[in-house]
Amino acid sequence: MEEKKYLTIVNKIGYGAGDIAGNVVYALLASFVMIFLTDTVGLAPGIVGTLIAVSKLFDGISDVFFGAMIDKTHSKMGKARPWMFYGYFGCAVCLIAIFCIPADISPFAKYAWFFIAYTVLNAGFYTANNIAYSALTALITKNNHERVQMGSIRFMFAFGTSMLIQAVTVGLVARLGGGAAAWRTVAIIYTIIGVISNTLSVLSVKELSPEELSECDEANNGEAEEKYSLIDAFKILVHNKYFLMICGAYLLMQFYSATLGMGIYFMKYVLKDELIYGKFAWAINIPMIVGLLVTPSLVAHFKGMYKLNISGYIVGTLGRLGVLVAAYMGNIPFMFVFTAIAALGMSPLQGDMNALIATTSEYTRLTTGKRVDGTMYSCTSFGTKVGGGIGTAITGWLLAASGYVQNADVQPDSCINVLYIMYLWLPMIFNLLITFILIRLKVEKANEELRAKAK
């Protein structure tokens, strides 16, 4: 029997465009905040890394908090859309503030300014916006194929935005005269784009009514939605092994992204051409977008997400191994080729991750009788922010320990060796660990068995 369809192509594209807004924030910070703070503001990478790590302690609390708040929200706009809409205005202000650190204040004040702006952005506004955006996958359609399509379209916009930001930012800053003023102007331009795309995304979809979401719900047999506390929500999360696996995969995926973000240092000090960073962004993101386009068809071909995701990450791991070998050979064209192969292999998981989380949320509903979509989708924001933040922090510590000299024409050998580790070895290791997690992530099969038992 064919599943009911809920969305038009306009709804799907409109929803996906919301990730332009999220990646205006994420891509700019992940790729450039460290080099901005070290080489323009003059802050020490080790201290910056520590501040980012401390900031992430707040994120672990706020993700579950905002997820539970979304579940409890009842408004004319629905549960998630109000948080997505209003939260982004705070994101815009905080992002600009990070790139507006005054030059005439003390070093301590500069660190404090960055820490406050970064923490309020990530633990507050970005959390509210991103969890709400992800939760919409389960709130605007009950059709799993549409959820996969939404995930693919969403991440096509995400990687397209990241690609453009990574490709043009260095050149744009230089064209605007370089220095702190240029970075500030770029941040303002990006946030305007983010506000517009976020608003259009919110207005392009409509949440299903609570009655329609609960229709044919075998777990609660049509009963009213059960209320639960934040502590109850946390207990539900930690007892869902598949949720914990997805959180682990998300963390590793963001570690991967953070180490690749250090590519700007690798290009500047190892390859001696920081503009080539943008070319690698094309090599990563174009294959990702191509892979996302075909992910819905591949999910249908593989009869689910499990085998597809494992196969893809095996290819992704081998691709990063190829990048490593090509780099030590000094063969930049081969580095481009294997970078593209790795990105193509990793794309299915990016495309079906939202559907995978929705399936994991379904596992909770089948085992506990509780619908906790907002809380479940907190893993998206948790993994993105905590993983990205800790990954960035680790790279900062490694830079400091390596003897990195800000803006030096020639870095010490110890620093060059660390850059090789961060940009080549760590991404391959993270991909391998994700593959091991995916092998155990059999949530689709578990749901089928639970439904069979319920009949």
Stockholm file with secondary structure:
# STOCKHOLM 1.0

chainA/1-455         MEEKKYLTIVNKIGYGAGDIAGNVVYALLASFVMIFLTDTVGLAPGIVGTLIAVSKLFDGISDVFFGAMIDKTHSKMGKARPWMFYGYFGCAVCLIAIFCIPADISPFAKYAWFFIAYTVLNAGFYTANNIAYSALTALITKNNHERVQMGSIRFMFAFGTSMLIQAVTVGLVARLGGGAAAWRTVAIIYTIIGVISNTLSVLSVKELSPEELSECDEANNGEAEEKYSLIDAFKILVHNKYFLMICGAYLLMQFYSATLGMGIYFMKYVLKDELIYGKFAWAINIPMIVGLLVTPSLVAHFKGMYKLNISGYIVGTLGRLGVLVAAYMGNIPFMFVFTAIAALGMSPLQGDMNALIATTSEYTRLTTGKRVDGTMYSCTSFGTKVGGGIGTAITGWLLAASGYVQNADVQPDSCINVLYIMYLWLPMIFNLLITFILIRLKVEKANEELRAKAK
#=GR chainA/1-455 SS CCCCCCCCHHHHHHHHTHHHHHHHHHHHHHHHHHHHIIIIICCCHHHHHHHHHHHHHHHHHHHHHHHHHHHHCCCTTCSSHHHHHHHHHHHHHHHHHHTTCCTTSCHHHHHHHHHHHHHIIIIIIIHHHHHHHHHHHHHSCCCHHHHHHHHHHHHHHHHHHHHHHHHHHHHHHHHTTSHHHHHHHHHHHHHHHHHHHHHHHHHHCCCCCHHHHTTTCTTTTTCCCCCCCHHHHHHHHHTCHHHHHHHHHHHHHHHHHHHHHTHHHHHHHTSSCTTHHHHHHHHHHHHHHHHHHHHHHHHHHTTSSHHHHHHHHHHHHHHHHHHHHHHHHTCHHHHHHHHHHHHHHHHHHHHHHHHHHHHHHHHHHHHHSCCCHHHHTHHHHHIIIIIHHHHHHHHHHHHHHHTCCTTCSSCCHHHHHHHHIIIIIHHHHHHHHHHHHHHHCCHHHHHHHHHHHHC
#=GC SS_cons         CCCCCCCCHHHHHHHHTHHHHHHHHHHHHHHHHHHHIIIIICCCHHHHHHHHHHHHHHHHHHHHHHHHHHHHCCCTTCSSHHHHHHHHHHHHHHHHHHTTCCTTSCHHHHHHHHHHHHHIIIIIIIHHHHHHHHHHHHHSCCCHHHHHHHHHHHHHHHHHHHHHHHHHHHHHHHHTTSHHHHHHHHHHHHHHHHHHHHHHHHHHCCCCCHHHHTTTCTTTTTCCCCCCCHHHHHHHHHTCHHHHHHHHHHHHHHHHHHHHHTHHHHHHHTSSCTTHHHHHHHHHHHHHHHHHHHHHHHHHHTTSSHHHHHHHHHHHHHHHHHHHHHHHHTCHHHHHHHHHHHHHHHHHHHHHHHHHHHHHHHHHHHHHSCCCHHHHTHHHHHIIIIIHHHHHHHHHHHHHHHTCCTTCSSCCHHHHHHHHIIIIIHHHHHHHHHHHHHHHCCHHHHHHHHHHHHC
//
